[in-house]
Amino acid sequence: MRASPVYICLVIAGIVAVALLLLLKSRVPRTQSAHAPEMKLGPIRHQNLSDAIIARIRRFEPILAEVYPQTHEAWVDGFQRDVHPEQEVAIWEALAAAYQGFTEKRSLSLDAKKEAFGLLLVRSSRDEQQTLSGETLRHLSRADAEELMRLYSAPPQPILYEKR
């Protein structure tokens, strides 16, 4: 008994579909946890950043200085290592805008400001609901944390890294 040409085509199409799915699955980045000691700085990918990007960095540096003290050189170095520094700067601009909008309306302790900053860091890579689910707040009220989440309007950008 011979297989019909239609049957042979269907079998080949099935094999190709499975192979394509396996290939695509192997290329999709997976979400994984990494501990800070396991992480190493990537290489400098951009020897020079544009004057426009440098100016944008300088605008949010003082806003975050109290909770994320970095020298200007350290900020620039970090963005030089990013694959897409302009996109990363935009994330930090959104974070700084939300932080400033939240903190300038309130008299907060340094611990509360640090907690707000930490929540915004998490929010930059997750949505609002994921950020607040299971979060134990020590220095901010739940209402404050929800207000802070509303102030951060950028979409979540998962943190990608290369495993070496």
JOTA-V763905 format. One record per residue. N is the residue number from 0. RES is the residue in one letter. OMEGA is omega as a letter, one per 30 degrees, with the letter a starting at -180 (* if undefined). D_FIRST is the distance of its C-alpha to the first C-alpha in whole Angstrom. Layout:
# JOTA-V763905
{{N;RES;OMEGA;D_FIRST} {N;RES;OMEGA;D_FIRST}}
This chain:
# JOTA-V763905
{{0;M;l;0} {1;R;l;4} {2;A;a;7} {3;S;l;9} {4;P;l;13} {5;V;l;15} {6;Y;a;13} {7;I;l;13} {8;C;l;17} {9;L;l;18} {10;V;l;17} {11;I;l;19} {12;A;l;22} {13;G;l;22} {14;I;l;22} {15;V;a;25} {16;A;l;27} {17;V;l;27} {18;A;l;28} {19;L;l;31} {20;L;l;32} {21;L;l;33} {22;L;l;34} {23;L;a;36} {24;K;a;37} {25;S;a;39} {26;R;a;41} {27;V;l;42} {28;P;l;46} {29;R;l;46} {30;T;l;49} {31;Q;l;51} {32;S;l;55} {33;A;l;57} {34;H;a;60} {35;A;a;63} {36;P;l;64} {37;E;a;60} {38;M;l;60} {39;K;l;62} {40;L;l;63} {41;G;a;61} {42;P;l;62} {43;I;a;64} {44;R;a;62} {45;H;a;65} {46;Q;a;68} {47;N;l;70} {48;L;a;69} {49;S;l;71} {50;D;l;74} {51;A;l;73} {52;I;l;70} {53;I;l;73} {54;A;l;76} {55;R;l;73} {56;I;a;73} {57;R;a;77} {58;R;a;77} {59;F;l;75} {60;E;a;76} {61;P;l;80} {62;I;a;78} {63;L;a;76} {64;A;a;78} {65;E;a;80} {66;V;l;76} {67;Y;a;75} {68;P;l;77} {69;Q;l;76} {70;T;l;78} {71;H;a;77} {72;E;l;75} {73;A;l;73} {74;W;a;72} {75;V;l;71} {76;D;l;70} {77;G;a;67} {78;F;l;66} {79;Q;a;66} {80;R;a;63} {81;D;l;61} {82;V;a;58} {83;H;a;59} {84;P;a;63} {85;E;l;64} {86;Q;l;61} {87;E;l;63} {88;V;l;66} {89;A;l;65} {90;I;a;64} {91;W;l;67} {92;E;l;69} {93;A;l;68} {94;L;a;68} {95;A;l;72} {96;A;l;73} {97;A;a;71} {98;Y;a;73} {99;Q;l;77} {100;G;a;76} {101;F;a;76} {102;T;a;79} {103;E;a;81} {104;K;a;82} {105;R;l;82} {106;S;a;84} {107;L;l;82} {108;S;l;83} {109;L;l;81} {110;D;l;79} {111;A;l;78} {112;K;l;77} {113;K;l;75} {114;E;l;73} {115;A;l;72} {116;F;l;71} {117;G;l;69} {118;L;l;67} {119;L;l;67} {120;L;l;65} {121;V;a;63} {122;R;a;62} {123;S;a;62} {124;S;a;58} {125;R;l;58} {126;D;a;58} {127;E;a;61} {128;Q;l;60} {129;Q;a;58} {130;T;a;61} {131;L;a;63} {132;S;l;61} {133;G;a;63} {134;E;l;65} {135;T;a;69} {136;L;a;71} {137;R;a;75} {138;H;l;77} {139;L;l;75} {140;S;l;75} {141;R;l;71} {142;A;l;73} {143;D;a;74} {144;A;l;70} {145;E;l;69} {146;E;l;71} {147;L;l;71} {148;M;l;67} {149;R;a;68} {150;L;l;70} {151;Y;a;67} {152;S;a;65} {153;A;l;62} {154;P;l;59} {155;P;l;58} {156;Q;a;57} {157;P;l;55} {158;I;a;56} {159;L;l;54} {160;Y;l;55} {161;E;l;53} {162;K;a;52} {163;R;*;53}}
